[in-house]
Amino acid sequence: MAKPPSSAAAAAAGGRGSAHHRTRFLLLLLAAVAASASTAGFLLRGALRYPCDARGDSAAVIAASAAGSPLGFMRSKLVLLVSHELSLSGGPLLLMELAFLLRHVGSQVVWITNQRSEETNDVTYSLEHKMLSHGVQVLPARGQEAIDTARKADLVILNTAVAGKWLDPVLKDHVPEVLPKILWWIHEMRGHYFKLEYVKHLPFVAGSMIDSHTTAEYWKSRTSDRLKIQMPQTYVVHLGNSKELMEIAEDNVARRVLREHVRESLGVRSEDLLFAIINSVSRGKGQDLFLQAFYQSLQLIQQQKLKVPVMHAVVVGSDMNAQTKFETQLREFVVKNGIYDRVHFVNKTLAVAPYLAAIDVLVQNSQARGECFGRITIEAMAFKLPVLGTAAGGTTEIVVDGSTGILHPAGKEGVSPLAKNIVRLASHAEQRVAMGKKGYDRVKERFMEHHMAERIAAVLKEVLKKSRERSHS
């Protein structure tokens, strides 16, 4: 795996600035796309927008930032962030974004990764380096320094249910002392996370924060029915798009350049229609059912003799270096059904903006209970893309069925409806445009970074207040 761009290069991604900086940013994005053909491209969503080292900021700069941010009250607060792992998956990256937001207003932020690979890989090294460059202190998961930091911290944020495994082995007798100042940020929807060994302390923390109402209700009923414990005060915080992504989405020149480049790299024409699924390739994300629906849509178009642009399916999220049995099955399905010239596999990447600029429709096909939230959905809507999503999980709180996109059932019963929805959008360009415009308006109304910061700020204020009250009592 190639190393991600250096922090100096990544710094160029921050802000619109001059035409020179915008051009440099576009070149970086294009480089990331090119790199993603053979390795995991790297571009933190929203995490690279501060080009200077946060440790070098003057007191005046920090004070100004704090004054203008809803998180300004966190200035000088000590916050310990505990992540179950450090990887390119959504949970750790979302916690890193919060770490940088807190650093920007002058918080003292300490990071602990509980579950580390025995071998330090390029991804771990780069993510840790990025945190250090922003003034986030990185500590070993175990040891006296971790214990002392947890005891001194104004706030401790556990990220994901699995992070609960850090408490007892590390804090030992100090667990009761730390619990009243813990905010537990939960992103999981899968049943195998509901283990008492992970979440037995949930009832005693200051609060939990969950990305969607659907997931919050699921955790409430599941912990009560299966584990016989109660959830603490639970806050639902919908996520928001980074300023960086919105700048690209709203820059017509940037979108056009990225669109042309990606389409050229895929070997598709400017007038072709691209339906894409952008998720790590796994059965739970539903790439197999998407390809089945895409194949059915081609058959429907042929049977009904419809005149539509040439259609392609793009699967972004492959792993060329460690191809799984599931991905092999996907490729075999494509070859068996003779649609290899219509289906394109792209290696996993966090540089999602180029692909959002290049495609025409996003398919969010997560299965079972769906996504806890599904950030790629609001990112696609920022690019004025209609979304074809499963009627499950947080997607139902983002996509307005029939307005900003069309929902279909999860599971095999959703294949035929999805195929018909693909044909519907392929046949009606004006509907694609109208849905995309409404999706963009919805993002601007409720799914921006400042919305997320305001929602998180309200939660942190309440949790800090509870923590102080419990410590005094």
C-alpha positions as CSV (number, residue, x, y, z in Angstrom):
1,M,0.0,0.0,0.0
2,A,1.4,3.4,-1.0
3,K,1.8,6.1,1.6
4,P,-1.0,8.7,1.7
5,P,-0.1,12.2,0.7
6,S,2.1,14.1,3.1
7,S,0.6,16.6,5.6
8,A,2.2,19.4,3.5
9,A,0.3,18.2,0.4
10,A,-2.8,17.6,2.3
11,A,-2.7,21.1,3.7
12,A,-3.4,22.4,0.3
13,A,-6.9,21.0,0.5
14,G,-8.0,23.7,3.0
15,G,-10.2,26.6,1.9
16,R,-11.0,28.1,-1.5
17,G,-8.2,30.7,-1.4
18,S,-6.6,31.8,-4.6
19,A,-7.0,30.2,-8.0
20,H,-3.6,28.7,-7.6
21,H,-4.6,26.9,-4.4
22,R,-7.8,25.7,-6.0
23,T,-5.9,24.4,-9.0
24,R,-3.4,22.7,-6.6
25,F,-6.3,21.1,-4.7
26,L,-7.8,19.8,-7.9
27,L,-4.5,18.2,-8.9
28,L,-4.3,16.6,-5.5
29,L,-7.8,15.2,-6.0
30,L,-6.9,13.9,-9.4
31,A,-3.8,12.3,-8.0
32,A,-5.9,10.6,-5.3
33,V,-8.2,9.2,-8.0
34,A,-5.3,7.9,-10.0
35,A,-3.8,6.4,-6.9
36,S,-7.1,4.7,-6.0
37,A,-6.7,2.4,-9.1
38,S,-4.0,0.5,-7.3
39,T,-4.1,1.5,-3.6
40,A,-6.4,3.1,-1.1
41,G,-6.6,6.8,-2.0
42,F,-6.5,9.1,1.0
43,L,-8.4,12.3,1.6
44,L,-9.9,12.9,5.0
45,R,-13.4,14.2,4.7
46,G,-13.3,17.6,6.4
47,A,-10.2,16.8,8.4
48,L,-7.7,18.6,6.3
49,R,-9.3,22.0,6.0
50,Y,-7.0,23.7,8.5
51,P,-3.7,24.1,6.7
52,C,-1.6,25.3,9.6
53,D,-0.4,23.3,12.5
54,A,-2.9,23.8,15.3
55,R,-0.1,23.8,17.9
56,G,1.3,26.9,16.2
57,D,-1.8,28.9,16.3
58,S,-1.6,32.1,18.4
59,A,-3.8,32.7,21.4
60,A,-5.6,35.4,19.4
61,V,-6.3,33.0,16.5
62,I,-7.7,30.3,18.9
63,A,-9.7,32.9,20.8
64,A,-11.3,34.1,17.5
65,S,-12.0,30.6,16.4
66,A,-13.6,29.8,19.7
67,A,-15.7,32.9,19.6
68,G,-17.1,32.1,16.2
69,S,-17.8,28.4,16.9
70,P,-20.7,26.8,18.8
71,L,-18.0,24.6,20.4
72,G,-16.2,27.7,21.7
73,F,-17.1,26.8,25.3
74,M,-14.8,23.8,25.0
75,R,-11.7,26.0,24.9
76,S,-9.1,24.8,27.4
77,K,-11.1,21.7,28.2
78,L,-9.3,18.4,28.4
79,V,-11.0,15.8,26.2
80,L,-10.0,12.1,26.0
81,L,-11.1,10.3,22.8
82,V,-11.0,6.5,22.9
83,S,-11.4,4.7,19.6
84,H,-11.6,1.0,19.2
85,E,-9.3,1.2,16.1
86,L,-7.5,3.6,13.9
87,S,-8.4,2.9,10.3
88,L,-10.1,4.4,7.2
89,S,-13.5,3.3,8.4
90,G,-16.3,5.8,9.2
91,G,-16.2,5.7,13.0
92,P,-12.5,6.5,13.6
93,L,-12.5,9.2,10.9
94,L,-15.6,10.8,12.3
95,L,-14.0,11.0,15.7
96,M,-10.9,12.5,14.1
97,E,-13.0,15.2,12.6
98,L,-14.4,16.0,16.1
99,A,-10.8,16.0,17.4
100,F,-9.8,18.7,14.9
101,L,-12.9,20.8,15.5
102,L,-12.1,20.7,19.2
103,R,-8.5,21.6,18.7
104,H,-9.5,24.5,16.5
105,V,-11.3,26.1,19.4
106,G,-8.5,25.5,21.8
107,S,-9.4,22.2,23.5
108,Q,-6.7,20.0,24.8
109,V,-7.4,16.7,23.0
110,V,-5.8,13.3,23.7
111,W,-6.4,10.2,21.5
112,I,-6.2,6.5,22.5
113,T,-6.6,3.6,20.1
114,N,-7.6,0.5,22.0
115,Q,-7.3,-2.1,19.3
116,R,-4.0,-1.6,17.4
117,S,-2.5,-3.8,14.7
118,E,0.7,-5.5,15.9
119,E,2.4,-4.1,12.9
120,T,2.3,-0.3,12.3
121,N,1.0,0.1,8.8
122,D,1.0,3.1,6.5
123,V,-2.6,4.0,7.3
124,T,-2.1,4.0,11.1
125,Y,1.2,5.9,10.8
126,S,-0.4,8.6,8.5
127,L,-3.5,9.0,10.6
128,E,-1.5,9.4,13.8
129,H,0.9,11.8,12.1
130,K,-2.1,13.9,10.9
131,M,-3.4,14.0,14.5
132,L,-0.1,15.0,15.9
133,S,0.2,17.8,13.3
134,H,-3.1,19.2,14.5
135,G,-1.9,19.2,18.1
136,V,-3.8,16.0,19.2
137,Q,-1.7,14.0,21.7
138,V,-1.6,10.3,21.0
139,L,-1.2,8.0,24.0
140,P,-0.8,4.2,24.3
141,A,-4.1,2.5,25.2
142,R,-2.7,1.1,28.4
143,G,-0.5,2.5,31.2
144,Q,-0.5,5.0,34.0
145,E,-0.6,8.0,31.6
146,A,-3.9,6.7,30.1
147,I,-5.3,6.3,33.5
148,D,-4.2,9.7,34.7
149,T,-5.6,11.4,31.6
150,A,-9.0,9.7,32.0
151,R,-9.2,10.8,35.6
152,K,-8.2,14.4,34.8
153,A,-10.3,14.8,31.7
154,D,-13.3,17.1,31.6
155,L,-14.9,14.7,29.1
156,V,-14.2,11.2,27.8
157,I,-15.7,10.1,24.5
158,L,-15.9,6.4,23.8
159,N,-16.3,5.9,20.0
160,T,-18.4,2.8,19.0
161,A,-19.7,0.1,21.2
162,V,-16.5,-1.9,20.9
163,A,-14.5,0.8,22.6
164,G,-16.2,-0.3,25.9
165,K,-13.6,-3.1,26.1
166,W,-11.1,-0.5,27.1
167,L,-12.6,0.5,30.4
168,D,-12.1,-2.4,32.8
169,P,-8.7,-3.8,31.6
170,V,-7.2,-0.3,31.7
171,L,-9.0,1.8,34.4
172,K,-9.7,-1.1,36.7
173,D,-10.7,0.4,40.1
174,H,-11.1,3.9,38.6
175,V,-14.0,3.0,36.3
176,P,-16.7,4.3,38.6
177,E,-14.8,7.6,38.9
178,V,-14.6,8.1,35.1
179,L,-18.1,6.8,34.1
180,P,-20.0,10.1,35.0
181,K,-18.0,12.1,32.4
182,I,-18.2,9.6,29.5
183,L,-20.2,10.4,26.4
184,W,-20.6,7.1,24.4
185,W,-20.8,7.8,20.6
186,I,-22.4,4.8,19.0
187,H,-22.5,4.1,15.2
188,E,-23.2,0.4,15.0
189,M,-26.4,-1.3,13.7
190,R,-25.1,-4.9,13.6
191,G,-26.4,-7.4,16.2
192,H,-23.0,-8.9,17.1
193,Y,-22.1,-5.6,18.9
194,F,-24.7,-6.3,21.5
195,K,-22.5,-8.0,24.0
196,L,-22.7,-7.3,27.7
197,E,-18.9,-7.4,27.9
198,Y,-18.8,-4.4,25.6
199,V,-21.7,-2.3,26.9
200,K,-22.3,-3.3,30.5
201,H,-21.3,0.2,31.7
202,L,-23.7,2.0,29.3
203,P,-26.4,2.7,32.0
204,F,-23.9,4.6,34.1
205,V,-22.3,7.0,31.7
206,A,-23.3,10.6,31.3
207,G,-25.0,10.0,27.9
208,S,-24.9,8.3,24.6
209,M,-24.8,10.0,21.2
210,I,-26.2,8.1,18.1
211,D,-26.3,9.2,14.5
212,S,-30.0,8.5,13.7
213,H,-33.3,8.1,15.5
214,T,-33.8,4.7,13.9
215,T,-30.5,3.4,15.4
216,A,-31.3,5.0,18.8
217,E,-34.6,3.2,19.0
218,Y,-32.9,0.0,18.0
219,W,-30.3,0.3,20.7
220,K,-33.0,1.2,23.3
221,S,-35.1,-1.9,22.6
222,R,-32.2,-4.2,22.1
223,T,-30.3,-3.4,25.3
224,S,-33.5,-3.7,27.3
225,D,-34.9,-6.9,25.7
226,R,-31.6,-8.8,25.1
227,L,-29.2,-7.5,27.7
228,K,-31.6,-6.4,30.4
229,I,-29.9,-3.0,30.8
230,Q,-31.1,0.5,30.2
231,M,-29.6,3.1,27.8
232,P,-28.5,6.4,29.4
233,Q,-29.8,9.7,28.2
234,T,-29.5,9.3,24.5
235,Y,-28.9,12.2,22.0
236,V,-29.5,11.9,18.3
237,V,-27.0,13.9,16.2
238,H,-27.3,13.8,12.4
239,L,-24.0,14.3,10.7
240,G,-23.0,17.1,8.3
241,N,-20.9,17.6,5.2
242,S,-17.5,19.2,5.6
243,K,-16.8,22.7,4.3
244,E,-14.2,21.1,2.0
245,L,-16.6,18.8,0.3
246,M,-19.2,21.5,-0.1
247,E,-16.7,23.8,-1.7
248,I,-16.0,21.2,-4.4
249,A,-19.7,20.4,-4.8
250,E,-20.5,24.0,-5.4
251,D,-17.6,24.8,-7.7
252,N,-18.7,24.2,-11.3
253,V,-15.2,24.2,-12.7
254,A,-14.0,21.7,-10.1
255,R,-16.9,19.4,-10.8
256,R,-16.4,19.5,-14.5
257,V,-12.7,18.8,-14.3
258,L,-13.2,15.9,-11.9
259,R,-16.1,14.5,-13.9
260,E,-14.1,14.5,-17.2
261,H,-11.0,13.0,-15.6
262,V,-12.9,10.1,-13.8
263,R,-15.0,9.3,-16.8
264,E,-11.9,9.2,-19.0
265,S,-10.2,6.9,-16.5
266,L,-13.2,4.5,-16.5
267,G,-13.5,4.6,-20.3
268,V,-17.1,6.0,-20.4
269,R,-18.4,8.9,-22.5
270,S,-19.7,12.2,-21.1
271,E,-23.2,11.4,-22.2
272,D,-23.3,7.9,-20.6
273,L,-25.4,7.4,-17.4
274,L,-23.5,6.2,-14.3
275,F,-25.2,4.6,-11.3
276,A,-22.7,4.1,-8.5
277,I,-22.5,2.4,-5.1
278,I,-19.8,3.9,-2.9
279,N,-19.1,1.7,0.2
280,S,-16.5,-0.9,1.3
281,V,-17.3,-4.0,-0.6
282,S,-19.1,-6.4,1.7
283,R,-22.4,-8.4,1.7
284,G,-23.9,-6.0,4.2
285,K,-23.5,-3.1,1.8
286,G,-25.5,-4.9,-0.9
287,Q,-23.2,-4.7,-3.9
288,D,-24.4,-8.1,-5.1
289,L,-28.0,-7.1,-5.0
290,F,-27.2,-3.8,-6.7
291,L,-25.5,-5.6,-9.6
292,Q,-28.5,-8.0,-9.9
293,A,-30.8,-5.0,-10.1
294,F,-28.6,-3.3,-12.6
295,Y,-28.6,-6.4,-14.8
296,Q,-32.4,-6.6,-14.5
297,S,-32.7,-2.9,-15.5
298,L,-30.7,-3.6,-18.7
299,Q,-33.1,-6.4,-19.5
300,L,-36.2,-4.3,-18.8
301,I,-34.8,-1.5,-21.1
302,Q,-34.3,-4.1,-23.9
303,Q,-37.7,-5.8,-23.4
304,Q,-39.5,-2.4,-23.4
305,K,-37.4,-1.0,-26.2
306,L,-36.7,2.1,-24.3
307,K,-34.4,4.8,-25.6
308,V,-32.1,5.7,-22.8
309,P,-28.4,6.7,-22.6
310,V,-25.8,3.9,-22.3
311,M,-25.8,2.9,-18.6
312,H,-22.9,1.8,-16.4
313,A,-22.7,0.5,-12.9
314,V,-19.7,1.7,-10.8
315,V,-18.7,-0.1,-7.6
316,V,-16.3,2.0,-5.5
317,G,-14.9,0.2,-2.5
318,S,-13.0,-2.8,-3.8
319,D,-9.7,-4.0,-2.3
320,M,-7.4,-5.1,-5.1
321,N,-4.8,-6.3,-2.7
322,A,-7.0,-8.6,-0.7
323,Q,-9.8,-9.6,-2.9
324,T,-12.5,-11.4,-0.8
325,K,-14.7,-14.4,-1.7
326,F,-17.6,-12.0,-1.9
327,E,-15.9,-9.6,-4.3
328,T,-14.8,-12.6,-6.4
329,Q,-18.5,-13.6,-6.6
330,L,-19.4,-10.1,-7.8
331,R,-16.9,-10.2,-10.6
332,E,-18.0,-13.7,-11.6
333,F,-21.6,-12.5,-11.8
334,V,-20.5,-9.7,-14.1
335,V,-18.6,-12.0,-16.5
336,K,-21.3,-14.7,-16.4
337,N,-24.0,-12.2,-17.5
338,G,-21.9,-10.5,-20.1
339,I,-22.0,-7.0,-18.6
340,Y,-18.3,-6.6,-18.0
341,D,-18.2,-3.6,-20.3
342,R,-20.9,-1.9,-18.3
343,V,-19.6,-2.6,-14.7
344,H,-16.5,-0.8,-13.3
345,F,-14.8,-1.8,-10.0
346,V,-12.8,1.0,-8.3
347,N,-10.5,0.5,-5.4
348,K,-11.5,1.8,-1.9
349,T,-10.8,5.5,-1.5
350,L,-11.7,8.4,0.8
351,A,-11.4,10.8,-2.1
352,V,-15.1,10.5,-2.8
353,A,-15.6,13.9,-4.4
354,P,-14.2,13.0,-7.8
355,Y,-16.6,10.0,-8.1
356,L,-19.6,12.1,-6.9
357,A,-18.7,14.6,-9.6
358,A,-18.5,11.9,-12.2
359,I,-21.7,9.9,-11.6
360,D,-25.4,10.6,-12.2
361,V,-27.2,8.6,-9.4
362,L,-26.0,7.2,-6.1
363,V,-27.3,3.8,-4.9
364,Q,-27.2,3.4,-1.2
365,N,-28.0,-0.4,-0.9
366,S,-27.0,-1.3,2.7
367,Q,-28.9,-4.3,3.9
368,A,-30.6,-5.7,7.0
369,R,-31.1,-2.7,9.3
370,G,-29.4,-0.4,6.9
371,E,-26.8,2.3,7.7
372,C,-26.7,4.0,11.1
373,F,-26.6,7.2,9.1
374,G,-24.8,6.8,5.8
375,R,-22.7,9.9,5.3
376,I,-22.1,9.2,1.6
377,T,-25.8,9.8,1.1
378,I,-25.6,13.5,2.2
379,E,-22.4,13.9,0.3
380,A,-24.1,12.7,-2.9
381,M,-27.0,15.1,-2.3
382,A,-24.5,17.9,-2.0
383,F,-23.5,17.1,-5.6
384,K,-27.2,17.3,-6.6
385,L,-27.4,13.6,-7.2
386,P,-30.7,11.7,-6.7
387,V,-30.3,8.7,-4.3
388,L,-31.8,5.2,-4.7
389,G,-31.7,3.9,-1.2
390,T,-32.9,1.0,1.0
391,A,-35.8,1.9,3.2
392,A,-33.9,1.1,6.3
393,G,-31.8,2.8,9.0
394,G,-30.7,6.3,8.8
395,T,-31.3,6.5,5.1
396,T,-35.0,7.0,5.8
397,E,-34.1,10.1,7.8
398,I,-32.1,11.6,5.0
399,V,-33.8,10.6,1.7
400,V,-37.3,11.9,1.2
401,D,-39.0,9.2,-0.8
402,G,-40.2,10.4,-4.2
403,S,-38.6,13.9,-3.6
404,T,-34.9,13.6,-3.2
405,G,-34.7,10.0,-4.3
406,I,-36.5,6.7,-4.3
407,L,-36.5,4.1,-1.5
408,H,-36.7,0.3,-2.1
409,P,-36.9,-2.6,0.4
410,A,-33.8,-4.2,1.7
411,G,-33.1,-7.9,0.9
412,K,-33.8,-9.9,-2.2
413,E,-37.3,-8.4,-2.4
414,G,-35.7,-5.1,-3.1
415,V,-33.9,-6.2,-6.3
416,S,-36.8,-5.8,-8.7
417,P,-38.0,-2.5,-7.3
418,L,-34.5,-1.1,-7.5
419,A,-34.2,-2.3,-11.1
420,K,-37.4,-0.4,-11.9
421,N,-36.2,2.7,-10.1
422,I,-33.0,2.6,-12.2
423,V,-35.0,2.4,-15.4
424,R,-37.3,5.2,-14.1
425,L,-34.4,7.6,-13.5
426,A,-32.6,6.5,-16.7
427,S,-35.8,7.4,-18.7
428,H,-36.5,10.7,-17.1
429,A,-33.6,13.2,-17.1
430,E,-35.8,16.0,-15.7
431,Q,-36.7,13.9,-12.7
432,R,-33.0,13.2,-12.0
433,V,-32.3,16.9,-12.1
434,A,-35.3,17.8,-9.9
435,M,-34.5,15.2,-7.3
436,G,-30.9,16.3,-7.2
437,K,-31.9,19.9,-6.7
438,K,-34.2,19.0,-3.8
439,G,-31.5,16.9,-2.2
440,Y,-29.1,19.7,-2.4
441,D,-31.6,22.1,-0.8
442,R,-32.2,19.5,2.0
443,V,-28.5,19.3,2.7
444,K,-28.2,23.1,2.9
445,E,-31.1,23.1,5.3
446,R,-30.0,20.5,7.8
447,F,-26.9,18.5,6.9
448,M,-24.0,21.0,6.9
449,E,-21.0,21.0,9.1
450,H,-22.2,23.9,11.2
451,H,-25.5,22.0,11.8
452,M,-23.5,19.0,13.1
453,A,-21.2,21.3,15.2
454,E,-24.3,23.0,16.7
455,R,-25.9,19.6,17.5
456,I,-22.7,18.2,19.0
457,A,-22.2,21.4,21.0
458,A,-25.6,21.1,22.6
459,V,-24.8,17.5,23.7
460,L,-21.4,18.3,25.1
461,K,-22.8,21.2,27.1
462,E,-25.4,19.0,28.7
463,V,-23.0,16.1,29.3
464,L,-20.4,18.5,31.0
465,K,-23.2,19.9,33.2
466,K,-24.3,16.4,34.3
467,S,-20.7,15.4,34.9
468,R,-20.1,18.5,37.2
469,E,-23.3,17.9,39.1
470,R,-22.5,14.2,39.7
471,S,-19.0,14.9,40.8
472,H,-20.2,17.5,43.3
473,S,-22.8,15.2,44.7
